[in-house]
Amino acid sequence: MLFFPGLNDREEEIAAWKEFLAETKIDMIQIRNLNIDPDSFLEIMPKAKGKLCGVKTFLKEIHEVFPQIVIGSFSHYIEK
């Protein structure tokens, strides 16, 4: 999942993700930061319909409803 605070953690997005996850029966989500200019991105995205919940709330709600899904973020660095 490409994650962008202020987009994915909206009430309507959390509801949509819960619906998607219930339909697809996946077992793991890898969270990746959507590296994009926030001002440019939010300018073209629809305005939030519900409240912003925050990243921690997003992750908590997904985990509470789908405790079997592993949620991780795997960024690897290179050693020289």
Biopython code that builds the backbone (N, CA, C, O; Angstrom):
import numpy as np
from Bio.PDB.StructureBuilder import StructureBuilder

atoms = [
    (1, "MET", "N", (0.840, -1.161, 0.000)),
    (1, "MET", "CA", (0.000, 0.000, 0.000)),
    (1, "MET", "C", (0.898, 1.241, 0.000)),
    (1, "MET", "O", (1.760, 1.392, 0.866)),
    (2, "LEU", "N", (0.693, 2.110, -0.960)),
    (2, "LEU", "CA", (1.366, 3.403, -0.937)),
    (2, "LEU", "C", (0.558, 4.309, -0.018)),
    (2, "LEU", "O", (-0.615, 4.584, -0.271)),
    (3, "PHE", "N", (1.193, 4.764, 1.041)),
    (3, "PHE", "CA", (0.493, 5.483, 2.097)),
    (3, "PHE", "C", (0.862, 6.954, 2.072)),
    (3, "PHE", "O", (2.028, 7.322, 1.925)),
    (4, "PHE", "N", (-0.162, 7.789, 2.218)),
    (4, "PHE", "CA", (0.048, 9.230, 2.280)),
    (4, "PHE", "C", (-0.808, 9.787, 3.413)),
    (4, "PHE", "O", (-2.034, 9.809, 3.300)),
    (5, "PRO", "N", (-0.184, 10.240, 4.506)),
    (5, "PRO", "CA", (-0.965, 10.837, 5.602)),
    (5, "PRO", "C", (-1.801, 12.002, 5.086)),
    (5, "PRO", "O", (-1.319, 12.850, 4.336)),
    (6, "GLY", "N", (-3.051, 12.024, 5.501)),
    (6, "GLY", "CA", (-3.974, 13.041, 5.008)),
    (6, "GLY", "C", (-4.838, 12.514, 3.882)),
    (6, "GLY", "O", (-5.808, 13.161, 3.490)),
    (7, "LEU", "N", (-4.497, 11.341, 3.354)),
    (7, "LEU", "CA", (-5.312, 10.707, 2.328)),
    (7, "LEU", "C", (-5.803, 9.346, 2.831)),
    (7, "LEU", "O", (-7.006, 9.134, 2.979)),
    (8, "ASN", "N", (-4.878, 8.434, 3.089)),
    (8, "ASN", "CA", (-5.256, 7.084, 3.511)),
    (8, "ASN", "C", (-5.909, 7.051, 4.886)),
    (8, "ASN", "O", (-6.659, 6.124, 5.190)),
    (9, "ASP", "N", (-5.639, 8.029, 5.705)),
    (9, "ASP", "CA", (-6.175, 8.010, 7.068)),
    (9, "ASP", "C", (-7.446, 8.848, 7.219)),
    (9, "ASP", "O", (-7.775, 9.291, 8.319)),
    (10, "ARG", "N", (-8.155, 9.062, 6.112)),
    (10, "ARG", "CA", (-9.462, 9.705, 6.149)),
    (10, "ARG", "C", (-10.510, 8.660, 6.517)),
    (10, "ARG", "O", (-10.341, 7.478, 6.214)),
    (11, "GLU", "N", (-11.577, 9.082, 7.160)),
    (11, "GLU", "CA", (-12.648, 8.154, 7.537)),
    (11, "GLU", "C", (-13.135, 7.330, 6.346)),
    (11, "GLU", "O", (-13.282, 6.112, 6.447)),
    (12, "GLU", "N", (-13.385, 7.997, 5.223)),
    (12, "GLU", "CA", (-13.915, 7.287, 4.062)),
    (12, "GLU", "C", (-12.906, 6.316, 3.460)),
    (12, "GLU", "O", (-13.290, 5.287, 2.904)),
    (13, "GLU", "N", (-11.621, 6.636, 3.568)),
    (13, "GLU", "CA", (-10.583, 5.733, 3.071)),
    (13, "GLU", "C", (-10.457, 4.496, 3.957)),
    (13, "GLU", "O", (-10.283, 3.384, 3.459)),
    (14, "ILE", "N", (-10.546, 4.696, 5.271)),
    (14, "ILE", "CA", (-10.484, 3.563, 6.194)),
    (14, "ILE", "C", (-11.655, 2.618, 5.914)),
    (14, "ILE", "O", (-11.475, 1.400, 5.881)),
    (15, "ALA", "N", (-12.842, 3.170, 5.715)),
    (15, "ALA", "CA", (-14.021, 2.343, 5.406)),
    (15, "ALA", "C", (-13.819, 1.589, 4.093)),
    (15, "ALA", "O", (-14.162, 0.411, 3.997)),
    (16, "ALA", "N", (-13.269, 2.252, 3.092)),
    (16, "ALA", "CA", (-13.038, 1.611, 1.796)),
    (16, "ALA", "C", (-12.003, 0.496, 1.915)),
    (16, "ALA", "O", (-12.155, -0.560, 1.301)),
    (17, "TRP", "N", (-10.953, 0.725, 2.701)),
    (17, "TRP", "CA", (-9.932, -0.313, 2.895)),
    (17, "TRP", "C", (-10.510, -1.514, 3.626)),
    (17, "TRP", "O", (-10.186, -2.654, 3.291)),
    (18, "LYS", "N", (-11.358, -1.281, 4.618)),
    (18, "LYS", "CA", (-11.982, -2.398, 5.336)),
    (18, "LYS", "C", (-12.828, -3.234, 4.383)),
    (18, "LYS", "O", (-12.795, -4.463, 4.436)),
    (19, "GLU", "N", (-13.577, -2.577, 3.522)),
    (19, "GLU", "CA", (-14.405, -3.289, 2.545)),
    (19, "GLU", "C", (-13.533, -4.094, 1.586)),
    (19, "GLU", "O", (-13.812, -5.262, 1.313)),
    (20, "PHE", "N", (-12.483, -3.467, 1.082)),
    (20, "PHE", "CA", (-11.554, -4.134, 0.159)),
    (20, "PHE", "C", (-10.906, -5.348, 0.812)),
    (20, "PHE", "O", (-10.845, -6.423, 0.215)),
    (21, "LEU", "N", (-10.424, -5.176, 2.031)),
    (21, "LEU", "CA", (-9.748, -6.275, 2.724)),
    (21, "LEU", "C", (-10.695, -7.422, 3.037)),
    (21, "LEU", "O", (-10.287, -8.583, 3.003)),
    (22, "ALA", "N", (-11.941, -7.121, 3.340)),
    (22, "ALA", "CA", (-12.930, -8.167, 3.598)),
    (22, "ALA", "C", (-13.219, -8.971, 2.327)),
    (22, "ALA", "O", (-13.446, -10.179, 2.393)),
    (23, "GLU", "N", (-13.209, -8.308, 1.190)),
    (23, "GLU", "CA", (-13.496, -8.978, -0.089)),
    (23, "GLU", "C", (-12.320, -9.788, -0.607)),
    (23, "GLU", "O", (-12.523, -10.833, -1.226)),
    (24, "THR", "N", (-11.098, -9.336, -0.371)),
    (24, "THR", "CA", (-9.925, -9.946, -1.005)),
    (24, "THR", "C", (-9.270, -11.033, -0.172)),
    (24, "THR", "O", (-8.583, -11.891, -0.728)),
    (25, "LYS", "N", (-9.458, -11.029, 1.132)),
    (25, "LYS", "CA", (-8.888, -12.054, 2.019)),
    (25, "LYS", "C", (-7.357, -12.134, 1.930)),
    (25, "LYS", "O", (-6.790, -13.227, 1.945)),
    (26, "ILE", "N", (-6.698, -10.984, 1.838)),
    (26, "ILE", "CA", (-5.237, -10.995, 1.801)),
    (26, "ILE", "C", (-4.684, -11.274, 3.198)),
    (26, "ILE", "O", (-5.412, -11.177, 4.186)),
    (27, "ASP", "N", (-3.391, -11.623, 3.281)),
    (27, "ASP", "CA", (-2.814, -11.949, 4.585)),
    (27, "ASP", "C", (-1.685, -11.020, 5.007)),
    (27, "ASP", "O", (-1.176, -11.139, 6.122)),
    (28, "MET", "N", (-1.281, -10.088, 4.130)),
    (28, "MET", "CA", (-0.206, -9.163, 4.496)),
    (28, "MET", "C", (-0.334, -7.856, 3.715)),
    (28, "MET", "O", (-0.679, -7.845, 2.533)),
    (29, "ILE", "N", (-0.046, -6.759, 4.412)),
    (29, "ILE", "CA", (0.020, -5.435, 3.786)),
    (29, "ILE", "C", (1.400, -4.875, 4.062)),
    (29, "ILE", "O", (1.851, -4.846, 5.208)),
    (30, "GLN", "N", (2.070, -4.431, 3.012)),
    (30, "GLN", "CA", (3.331, -3.726, 3.181)),
    (30, "GLN", "C", (3.053, -2.245, 2.940)),
    (30, "GLN", "O", (2.635, -1.841, 1.855)),
    (31, "ILE", "N", (3.294, -1.456, 3.968)),
    (31, "ILE", "CA", (3.059, -0.009, 3.896)),
    (31, "ILE", "C", (4.312, 0.657, 3.322)),
    (31, "ILE", "O", (5.423, 0.434, 3.805)),
    (32, "ARG", "N", (4.120, 1.461, 2.305)),
    (32, "ARG", "CA", (5.211, 2.236, 1.704)),
    (32, "ARG", "C", (4.803, 3.705, 1.679)),
    (32, "ARG", "O", (3.643, 4.034, 1.431)),
    (33, "ASN", "N", (5.747, 4.565, 1.932)),
    (33, "ASN", "CA", (5.500, 5.995, 1.881)),
    (33, "ASN", "C", (5.384, 6.433, 0.423)),
    (33, "ASN", "O", (6.259, 6.138, -0.391)),
    (34, "LEU", "N", (4.314, 7.129, 0.101)),
    (34, "LEU", "CA", (4.163, 7.689, -1.239)),
    (34, "LEU", "C", (5.014, 8.954, -1.282)),
    (34, "LEU", "O", (4.603, 10.005, -0.790)),
    (35, "ASN", "N", (6.178, 8.848, -1.861)),
    (35, "ASN", "CA", (7.121, 9.969, -1.918)),
    (35, "ASN", "C", (6.714, 10.916, -3.042)),
    (35, "ASN", "O", (7.084, 10.733, -4.202)),
    (36, "ILE", "N", (5.951, 11.922, -2.667)),
    (36, "ILE", "CA", (5.446, 12.895, -3.629)),
    (36, "ILE", "C", (5.331, 14.239, -2.918)),
    (36, "ILE", "O", (5.178, 14.292, -1.698)),
    (37, "ASP", "N", (5.405, 15.299, -3.668)),
    (37, "ASP", "CA", (5.260, 16.622, -3.082)),
    (37, "ASP", "C", (3.859, 16.743, -2.489)),
    (37, "ASP", "O", (2.874, 16.666, -3.222)),
    (38, "PRO", "N", (3.755, 16.932, -1.167)),
    (38, "PRO", "CA", (2.431, 16.932, -0.532)),
    (38, "PRO", "C", (1.511, 18.041, -1.029)),
    (38, "PRO", "O", (0.313, 17.810, -1.190)),
    (39, "ASP", "N", (2.029, 19.215, -1.271)),
    (39, "ASP", "CA", (1.173, 20.313, -1.727)),
    (39, "ASP", "C", (0.582, 20.019, -3.109)),
    (39, "ASP", "O", (-0.612, 20.218, -3.336)),
    (40, "SER", "N", (1.419, 19.548, -4.020)),
    (40, "SER", "CA", (0.945, 19.232, -5.369)),
    (40, "SER", "C", (-0.056, 18.086, -5.343)),
    (40, "SER", "O", (-1.066, 18.121, -6.047)),
    (41, "PHE", "N", (0.223, 17.065, -4.528)),
    (41, "PHE", "CA", (-0.649, 15.896, -4.458)),
    (41, "PHE", "C", (-2.015, 16.255, -3.887)),
    (41, "PHE", "O", (-3.042, 15.898, -4.466)),
    (42, "LEU", "N", (-2.035, 16.955, -2.759)),
    (42, "LEU", "CA", (-3.315, 17.300, -2.125)),
    (42, "LEU", "C", (-4.124, 18.280, -2.963)),
    (42, "LEU", "O", (-5.349, 18.330, -2.855)),
    (43, "GLU", "N", (-3.445, 19.055, -3.795)),
    (43, "GLU", "CA", (-4.139, 20.000, -4.671)),
    (43, "GLU", "C", (-5.015, 19.272, -5.698)),
    (43, "GLU", "O", (-6.079, 19.770, -6.067)),
    (44, "ILE", "N", (-4.573, 18.099, -6.159)),
    (44, "ILE", "CA", (-5.325, 17.383, -7.196)),
    (44, "ILE", "C", (-6.253, 16.296, -6.631)),
    (44, "ILE", "O", (-7.097, 15.768, -7.355)),
    (45, "MET", "N", (-6.103, 15.963, -5.353)),
    (45, "MET", "CA", (-6.927, 14.922, -4.748)),
    (45, "MET", "C", (-8.243, 15.512, -4.242)),
    (45, "MET", "O", (-8.294, 16.684, -3.870)),
    (46, "PRO", "N", (-9.310, 14.703, -4.225)),
    (46, "PRO", "CA", (-10.579, 15.204, -3.682)),
    (46, "PRO", "C", (-10.431, 15.580, -2.211)),
    (46, "PRO", "O", (-9.651, 14.967, -1.482)),
    (47, "LYS", "N", (-11.164, 16.566, -1.792)),
    (47, "LYS", "CA", (-11.155, 16.982, -0.384)),
    (47, "LYS", "C", (-11.772, 15.879, 0.473)),
    (47, "LYS", "O", (-12.637, 15.132, 0.015)),
    (48, "ALA", "N", (-11.315, 15.790, 1.721)),
    (48, "ALA", "CA", (-11.842, 14.781, 2.646)),
    (48, "ALA", "C", (-13.320, 15.026, 2.901)),
    (48, "ALA", "O", (-13.750, 16.169, 3.055)),
    (49, "LYS", "N", (-14.102, 13.938, 2.945)),
    (49, "LYS", "CA", (-15.524, 14.036, 3.269)),
    (49, "LYS", "C", (-15.731, 13.877, 4.764)),
    (49, "LYS", "O", (-16.591, 14.529, 5.354)),
    (50, "GLY", "N", (-14.939, 13.008, 5.372)),
    (50, "GLY", "CA", (-15.008, 12.787, 6.812)),
    (50, "GLY", "C", (-13.793, 13.397, 7.479)),
    (50, "GLY", "O", (-13.028, 14.144, 6.868)),
    (51, "LYS", "N", (-13.635, 13.059, 8.749)),
    (51, "LYS", "CA", (-12.498, 13.625, 9.473)),
    (51, "LYS", "C", (-11.220, 12.844, 9.182)),
    (51, "LYS", "O", (-11.263, 11.688, 8.760)),
    (52, "LEU", "N", (-10.094, 13.493, 9.415)),
    (52, "LEU", "CA", (-8.802, 12.826, 9.334)),
    (52, "LEU", "C", (-8.570, 12.120, 10.663)),
    (52, "LEU", "O", (-8.733, 12.719, 11.726)),
    (53, "CYS", "N", (-8.193, 10.858, 10.601)),
    (53, "CYS", "CA", (-8.067, 10.040, 11.811)),
    (53, "CYS", "C", (-6.636, 9.865, 12.289)),
    (53, "CYS", "O", (-6.409, 9.586, 13.466)),
    (54, "GLY", "N", (-5.674, 10.023, 11.402)),
    (54, "GLY", "CA", (-4.274, 9.820, 11.753)),
    (54, "GLY", "C", (-3.798, 8.419, 11.388)),
    (54, "GLY", "O", (-4.588, 7.479, 11.299)),
    (55, "VAL", "N", (-2.512, 8.303, 11.183)),
    (55, "VAL", "CA", (-1.909, 7.047, 10.757)),
    (55, "VAL", "C", (-2.083, 5.958, 11.819)),
    (55, "VAL", "O", (-2.431, 4.824, 11.489)),
    (56, "LYS", "N", (-1.846, 6.293, 13.079)),
    (56, "LYS", "CA", (-1.985, 5.298, 14.144)),
    (56, "LYS", "C", (-3.399, 4.743, 14.206)),
    (56, "LYS", "O", (-3.585, 3.540, 14.388)),
    (57, "THR", "N", (-4.391, 5.604, 14.058)),
    (57, "THR", "CA", (-5.786, 5.155, 14.079)),
    (57, "THR", "C", (-6.077, 4.261, 12.887)),
    (57, "THR", "O", (-6.750, 3.240, 13.029)),
    (58, "PHE", "N", (-5.580, 4.629, 11.715)),
    (58, "PHE", "CA", (-5.767, 3.802, 10.525)),
    (58, "PHE", "C", (-5.239, 2.391, 10.774)),
    (58, "PHE", "O", (-5.946, 1.408, 10.550)),
    (59, "LEU", "N", (-3.994, 2.299, 11.238)),
    (59, "LEU", "CA", (-3.375, 0.996, 11.477)),
    (59, "LEU", "C", (-4.096, 0.217, 12.573)),
    (59, "LEU", "O", (-4.283, -0.995, 12.456)),
    (60, "LYS", "N", (-4.499, 0.906, 13.630)),
    (60, "LYS", "CA", (-5.202, 0.259, 14.741)),
    (60, "LYS", "C", (-6.539, -0.313, 14.279)),
    (60, "LYS", "O", (-6.871, -1.453, 14.605)),
    (61, "GLU", "N", (-7.304, 0.468, 13.525)),
    (61, "GLU", "CA", (-8.614, 0.002, 13.070)),
    (61, "GLU", "C", (-8.493, -1.183, 12.121)),
    (61, "GLU", "O", (-9.271, -2.132, 12.213)),
    (62, "ILE", "N", (-7.535, -1.135, 11.220)),
    (62, "ILE", "CA", (-7.342, -2.268, 10.301)),
    (62, "ILE", "C", (-6.957, -3.515, 11.096)),
    (62, "ILE", "O", (-7.472, -4.604, 10.840)),
    (63, "HIS", "N", (-6.052, -3.352, 12.058)),
    (63, "HIS", "CA", (-5.605, -4.496, 12.866)),
    (63, "HIS", "C", (-6.741, -5.062, 13.725)),
    (63, "HIS", "O", (-6.849, -6.278, 13.885)),
    (64, "GLU", "N", (-7.575, -4.197, 14.271)),
    (64, "GLU", "CA", (-8.684, -4.660, 15.113)),
    (64, "GLU", "C", (-9.696, -5.477, 14.316)),
    (64, "GLU", "O", (-10.211, -6.479, 14.813)),
    (65, "VAL", "N", (-9.982, -5.063, 13.094)),
    (65, "VAL", "CA", (-10.970, -5.755, 12.272)),
    (65, "VAL", "C", (-10.362, -6.993, 11.599)),
    (65, "VAL", "O", (-11.048, -7.995, 11.397)),
    (66, "PHE", "N", (-9.074, -6.914, 11.256)),
    (66, "PHE", "CA", (-8.395, -7.999, 10.544)),
    (66, "PHE", "C", (-7.109, -8.393, 11.287)),
    (66, "PHE", "O", (-6.015, -8.155, 10.775)),
    (67, "PRO", "N", (-7.215, -8.984, 12.469)),
    (67, "PRO", "CA", (-6.010, -9.303, 13.248)),
    (67, "PRO", "C", (-5.106, -10.331, 12.571)),
    (67, "PRO", "O", (-3.931, -10.439, 12.919)),
    (68, "GLN", "N", (-5.634, -11.081, 11.615)),
    (68, "GLN", "CA", (-4.836, -12.083, 10.922)),
    (68, "GLN", "C", (-3.920, -11.477, 9.855)),
    (68, "GLN", "O", (-2.986, -12.134, 9.395)),
    (69, "ILE", "N", (-4.182, -10.234, 9.464)),
    (69, "ILE", "CA", (-3.364, -9.585, 8.439)),
    (69, "ILE", "C", (-2.103, -9.021, 9.084)),
    (69, "ILE", "O", (-2.171, -8.264, 10.052)),
    (70, "VAL", "N", (-0.960, -9.397, 8.535)),
    (70, "VAL", "CA", (0.318, -8.855, 8.992)),
    (70, "VAL", "C", (0.500, -7.496, 8.311)),
    (70, "VAL", "O", (0.385, -7.380, 7.091)),
    (71, "ILE", "N", (0.782, -6.479, 9.113)),
    (71, "ILE", "CA", (1.023, -5.143, 8.578)),
    (71, "ILE", "C", (2.476, -4.805, 8.844)),
    (71, "ILE", "O", (2.920, -4.815, 9.992)),
    (72, "GLY", "N", (3.219, -4.505, 7.787)),
    (72, "GLY", "CA", (4.638, -4.211, 7.954)),
    (72, "GLY", "C", (5.114, -3.161, 6.984)),
    (72, "GLY", "O", (4.394, -2.759, 6.069)),
    (73, "SER", "N", (6.323, -2.728, 7.192)),
    (73, "SER", "CA", (6.991, -1.792, 6.304)),
    (73, "SER", "C", (8.439, -2.235, 6.242)),
    (73, "SER", "O", (9.147, -2.245, 7.249)),
    (74, "PHE", "N", (8.856, -2.590, 5.076)),
    (74, "PHE", "CA", (10.182, -3.168, 4.938)),
    (74, "PHE", "C", (11.061, -2.308, 4.051)),
    (74, "PHE", "O", (11.068, -2.462, 2.830)),
    (75, "SER", "N", (11.794, -1.410, 4.665)),
    (75, "SER", "CA", (12.738, -0.568, 3.941)),
    (75, "SER", "C", (14.144, -1.106, 4.243)),
    (75, "SER", "O", (14.543, -1.219, 5.402)),
    (76, "HIS", "N", (14.850, -1.419, 3.223)),
    (76, "HIS", "CA", (16.186, -1.986, 3.395)),
    (76, "HIS", "C", (17.242, -0.943, 3.023)),
    (76, "HIS", "O", (17.061, -0.166, 2.085)),
    (77, "TYR", "N", (18.306, -0.941, 3.748)),
    (77, "TYR", "CA", (19.386, -0.007, 3.445)),
    (77, "TYR", "C", (20.566, -0.807, 2.894)),
    (77, "TYR", "O", (20.638, -2.026, 3.050)),
    (78, "ILE", "N", (21.479, -0.098, 2.252)),
    (78, "ILE", "CA", (22.645, -0.738, 1.650)),
    (78, "ILE", "C", (23.860, -0.394, 2.486)),
    (78, "ILE", "O", (24.115, 0.774, 2.779)),
    (79, "GLU", "N", (24.607, -1.419, 2.870)),
    (79, "GLU", "CA", (25.862, -1.208, 3.596)),
    (79, "GLU", "C", (26.989, -1.173, 2.578)),
    (79, "GLU", "O", (27.010, -1.948, 1.623)),
    (80, "LYS", "N", (27.915, -0.268, 2.798)),
    (80, "LYS", "CA", (29.081, -0.192, 1.907)),
    (80, "LYS", "C", (30.266, -0.843, 2.543)),
    (80, "LYS", "O", (31.343, -0.880, 1.948)),
]
sb = StructureBuilder()
sb.init_structure("model")
sb.init_model(0)
sb.init_chain("A")
sb.init_seg("    ")
for serial, (resi, resn, name, xyz) in enumerate(atoms, 1):
    if name == "N":
        sb.init_residue(resn, " ", resi, " ")
    sb.init_atom(name, np.array(xyz, "f"), 0.0, 1.0, " ", f" {name:<3s}", serial, name[0])
structure = sb.get_structure()
